[in-house]
Amino acid sequence: MQVQPIGDMYANHKELTLRGIILGALITVIFTASNVYLGLKVGLTFASSIPAAVISMAVLKFAKDSNILENNIVQTQASAAGTLSSIIFVLPALLMLGYWTGFPFWQTTILCIAGGILGVIFTIPLRYAMVVNSDLPYPEGVAAAEILRAGEQDTSDDTPAQSDASTGAKDIVIGGALSGIVAFLTGGLRVLADSAGYWFKAGSAITQLPMGFSLALLGAGYLVGVAGGIAILLGIIIAWGAAVPILTSMTPQPSDVEMSAFAMKIWKENVRFIGAGTIGVAAIWTLLTLMKPMIEGLKISMQALKGGNSSNLSRMEQDLSPKVMIGWTVVMTLLLAVSFYQFVADASLPAGLAWLLVLVCTAVTFIIGFLVAAACGYMAGLVGSSSSPISGIGIISIVVISLILLLVGNAYPQLLTTGDGKFVTALALFCGSAVLCVATISNDNLQDLKTGYLVKATPWRQQIALMIGVVVGALVISPILELLYKAYGFTGALPRPDMDASQALGAPQATLMTTIAKGIFAHNLNWDFILIGVLIGAVLIVADTLLRKTSAGKYSLPVLAVGMGIYLPPTINMPIFIGSVLAWWIKNHITKNSAAAQRERNLKLAERKGTLFAAGLIVGESLIGVIMAFIIAASVTTGGSDAPLALKLANWDNIAQWLGLLAFILAIVILARRVLSSAKTSA
């Protein structure tokens, strides 16, 4: 009989229910479709756990016996939609390469299932080290937990904190409404700009002062913390204060290309590789620093193999047993091998070489996937799943896999010439897709487990729910990709010769992955920028270590966040930085202006209100993003515009940018006033 902790008020609550699984599956299908479309269109996906939590509470409130743990299971399952769909960052490259002409259902599905479930298994031993005994903020995980708590308390008649919970729900609603309205005016009516930049030259050097107006990213930044925000700002400075100006001054600008387009091209084709190098070395360092707690987590989970000691663990400490984990690992590894065998068999290679490639690709996916799991979980804990640079991990994976296959090709030259050289490049991309499946679910699993830890859920039930979400998401990814490809085509890959190339989906990450893989096998990839990024990362690791040591752990410089500042678009990074500084300023203001006896209480109240309001900002924009994705998809598939609700006002660009900035500032003022008012009220 398992031990229940004293005061476990949820001990007899239902968690993994049939109705919750069905609801979670429906949400997963809807959000997967939305994420695949948006990812191919603009290169970004949204985290689906928070909108899923809101939808789950709205639906299950009609069931009298629903509870916070059941709602948590639904959001855990549905969160797979926001992460597994990131496979679109690589897989469309196979069509751009000209190797595939569509998305084979079983190959794509098996790859997603095997990689996704391995991602769940690989991060289970990290739960104790990175969730229970960690001070990582997990912004989206904490936000989802606050939403679930507020919803639970607000619908409970016997809780003494009902009035406080009602206020908490009000903060979520106000934040969500504000963010949703701004998102609709931005992405729907197109009367507000979502970003702006002031471009200028110093001699022949070009740079910009960037700004993004996303309220969801403002909320994420508020939850991240000032250390991560400052690190991101440092990355922006390295990219746009040094790298881009230097490179644009050294490269002649074509006369027919605008200044901003030229600088963005330099950033995409060169500077982003610096960020990828920094992220890569930081990820390796993170893995090394987490090795000891990883081993401790493994020891704890292995207790179940020694006489059934899992019965000594409380409900809230029980992960899937090591026997079950080993079994799933073996089955999923075999599935990976089957998927690779299907892919290699189409090339008609000699049997010995074919089986060698199957073994190499399976082993590489397993090993790299295991290694990046910790780094991805750390990144999600630091900045959230939405802002985590998963495509950076994809770049690193493609580079490593391509180099390994190049070594095999040196021993078996036939590999490099099969299919006019396309086969080996396609195999590297296919293998990279599998690693990305592992990475994205690893990125998501610890975020969900943080939510579960805060709401006192049972970890093993969450892990089962996420596996179900992986299977459901995997079953619909291939048909959705096929549908979108036939409807619009991708940049450089149109299914029909008479299609309008201007309407094709850009798939920016897949385009970049194709360039990298082809460059490695053609021996013309510029390694200089990746190595510069590695060097920058190494220097920053030393600086971070010294900073932590001299300040007794008070200050830090998260190197992964610096790499993200270089790699991600500055219009995404700036709102995160501003949100982190806003949270720091509010905390300092309350500390200085509160009486000593009330200071700690005021800080806790302000933290709760700020977290709830920031969560609302994330929820509102996410929900509007889902709704707009369906409206746009319905419009385009029926021959309409990709901006069906846009007002198309003449000479509106500058006005839209000023209005976007005004809305962003207004949101900052509203957030600050609501948080500070909680401290004044309690003084």
Secondary structure, DSSP 8 states (H G I E B T S, - for coil): --B--TT-TTTT---S-HHHHHHHHHHHHHHHHHHHHHHHHHS-----HHHHHHHHHHHHTTSTT--HHHHHHHHHHHTHHHHHGGGGGTTTHHHHTTS-SS--HHHHHHHHHHHHHHHHHHHGGGHIIIIIT-----HHHHHHHHHHHHHHHHT-SS-TTHHHHHHHHHHHHHHHHHHHHHHIIIIIS--S-SEEEEEEEETTEEEEEEEE--HHHHHHHHHH-HHHHHHHHHHHIIIIIIIHHHHHHHS---TTS-HHHHHHHHIIIIIHHHHHHHHHHHHHHHHHHTHHHHHHHHHHHGGGGTTSGGGGSBGGG----HHHHHHHHHHHHHHHHHHHHHHHHTT---HHHHHHHHHHHHHHHHHHHHHHHHHHHHHHHHH-TTTS-HHHHHHHHHHHHHHHHHHHHHH-THHHHGGGGHHHHHHHHHHHHHHHHHHHHHHHHHHHHHHHHHTT--HHHHHHHHHHHHHHHHHHHHHHHHHHHHHH-BTTB-SSTTS-GGGSB--HHHHHHHHHHHHHHTT----HHHHHHHHHHHHHHHHHHHHHHHTTTS----HHHHHHHHHS-HHHHHHHHHHHHHHHHHHHHHHHHS-HHHHHHHHHHHHHHHHHHHHHHHHHHHHHHHHHHHHHHHHHHTT--SSTT----TT-HHHHHHHHHHHHHHHHHHHHHHHHHHHHHH-
